[in-house]
Amino acid sequence: MILATGFVLGLRHAFDPDHITAVTQFISLQPHPRKGIGFGLRWGLGHAITVLVLGSLIILSNVKISLRFEKWAEILVGMTLITLALWRLKLLYQTQRHTHLHQHDSEIHSHPHSHLESSEHVHSHAPTLVGMLHGAASTLAVFVLIPLSFLSSTFLAYAYILTFALGCTLAMGMYGFVMGHFYRKSQAVSLQKLFTYIVMITACSGLALGVFWIGRNL
């Protein structure tokens, strides 16, 4: 029952605003349900890796992670949110500049060329790295939720962390699928302006959240 609680808390943890804001920047770059799942799962993998590594130091070596460490990790998260937002706005601007007019018979219309935004190698590992940073900022919060009786057992402590990480990863994968579908629909030719506005809102909200995240930890 307690392990099931860890799984549910992991599901909930995935939807912290800094998590979904960061992952959404990647999803808006390659709007597709399958791509969205990939971004979400890679973020979850990075998050789990860091929590497991830092958790092992706590469980096996009794290392104390200070509140100062968590504070600076949160500040780095804020800086990452700002960087992702500016990066996304830059790519959006570059894509808009590559929109060309095409004429077919008597009809003139535009085709947005997204070759700047479809380059996978640019950010293939970025969601994992961002997830690792989020994991560093979340480790203390995860351990606060572990029952004291579990901390006395290495097996149970690891089992709790793993079920928490599984819930967190699956939730972000599901979020990626839903948002990938949403962004893909809004990217239809007839909704091209809507897609641009949505991406701008996504990026600007990430920028604002990053500033807020840094400010609350200074």
N, C-alpha and C positions, 0 to 999 in steps of 0.2 A: 504493500500500500504506500509506504514512504517513497519507494522507488518510482511508483506511478506518479506521486506528487512531484518528484524531481523532473519527470518527463513533462508534466503539465507546466511547471514553472519554466522549463526550457522553452516550451512553445510560447509562453507569455514574454519571456526575456527577448526573444527574437524581434519583437515588435516595439522595442525601445526606439524612440524617435531618431537617435543618432545612427542606429543600425539600418533602419529602412530608408532613411534619407541617403545614406552612402550607397546602398545597393541599387536604389532607384536611379541614381546617376548612370550606372552601368547599363541598366535595363533600357533606359531611354536612348542609349547609344546604339544598341542593337535590338530593336523592338520585335521580339518573337517569343512565344511561350517556351519553346525549347531552350533558347538562349537564356531566358529569364530564370528557368530552373537551374541552368548551369551556373549562372552568377550567384544565385542564392545558395546552392550547395557548396560552391567554392568558398564563399564567405563563411559558411558554417564550418567548413573544414578548418579554415584558418583560426576561427574563434576557438574551436575545440582543441587544436594543437597547443595554443598558448595556455588555455585553462589547464590542460593536462600537464604541461611542463611546469608551470608555476605551482599547480596543485601538488605535483610530485615533490617539489621542494618543501612544501608545507607538510605533507603527509610523512615523507620518508626522512627528511632532514630537520624537521621542526623549524624551518626558516620562517621568520616573521615578515610578512609584507606590510610595510608601513603605509599609513594614510598619505604620506608625502609622495610615495611611489604612485599610488592611485590618482592623486591630484595631478601629477605631471603626465600620467598616461591619458587622463581626461583632456588635458590641455592639448596634447598631441592629436587626440581624436578631433578636437575642435579645429585645429590647423589642417587636418586631413579633409574635413568637411569643406572648409574654405577652398582648399586646393582643388578638390574634385569639382566644386561648383564653378570655379573660374575656368578650369579645363573644359568642362561641358559647355559653358557659354562660348569659349573660344572656338570649339569644334562646330557649334551651331552657327556662329558667324561665318566661319570658313565655308561651311556647306551652303549657306545662303548665297555667298559670293559665287559659288559654282553652279548656281541655277541658271539654265540657259533657256532661251525661247526657241521653240521648234515650230515649223509651219508644215501642216499636212493639208494639201489642197487649199481650201479657203479658210481653214481654221488654224489659229495660232494659239498655242498653249505652252505651258512650261513644264519641264521635267527636272526636279531637283536631283542633282547628282550627288550620291551619298558615298562616293568612294573614299572620302576622307574619314567617314564614320564607320566604315565596314572593315577596317583593318584590325583583325583579331589579335595579331601578334603584339600590338601596342599595349594591350592591357590584359593579356590572357591570365597573368598571375596577380593582377592588381586586386581583384576581390578577395583572394586568399590573404594577401598582405594586409589589406584593410581589416579583414576579419581577425587576424592575429593581433592587430593593434587594439581592436575592440575587446578581444579576449583579455589582454593585459589590463585594460581598464575595468573589466568585469570580474576578475578572479576573486577579489575580496568579497564582492556582493554574492557570488556563488557560494563561497564558504560560510558566509553568514547564514545561508539558508540550509546548510547541512545539519541535521540533528546531531547533538553532542554524542549520542550513543554510536553514531556511524563513524565519528572521528577516531574512536578507540579501536576500530577495525579497519585495517588497510583495504581489505576486500570490499567492504561495504562502502567505504569512502570513494573508492574508484568506481564502484557500481553506480553510486549516486551521480558522480561527475559525468560518467558516460551516458546515463539516461537523460541527464539534463542537456548534454551536448547533442544527443540524438534528437530530442524534442526541438531544440533551438535550430538545428540544421534543417530538419524536415519542414518546420514552419517557414523558414526563409525560402526554401525551395518552392513551397506552395505559393508564397507571396510572389516570388519571381515568375511563376507560371501565370498567375492572375494579372500581374502588372505587364508582363510581356504581351499578353493577349490584348490588354487595354491600349498600350502604346502602339501595337501593330494596327489595331482598328483605326486609331486616330491618325495614323500615318497614311491612310488611303489618300489617293490623289485629290479627291473632292474635299478632304479634311486637312489638307497640308498646312493651312494657316493655323488651324486648331492645334495640330501637332506642335508647331513652332511655339505657340503660346504656352502649351502645357510644359514643354521642355524648359522654357524660360522661367515659368513658375517653379518648376522642380529645382532648377539650379539656384534661383534667387532665394528660395526657402532654405536650401542647403547652406547658402552663404550666410543667411541670417542666423540659422541654428548654430553654425560654426562659431560665429562671433559671440553668441549667447553662451555656448559651451565653454569657451575660453574665459569669458567674463565671470561666470559663476564659480570658476575654480581658481581665480587669481586672489 
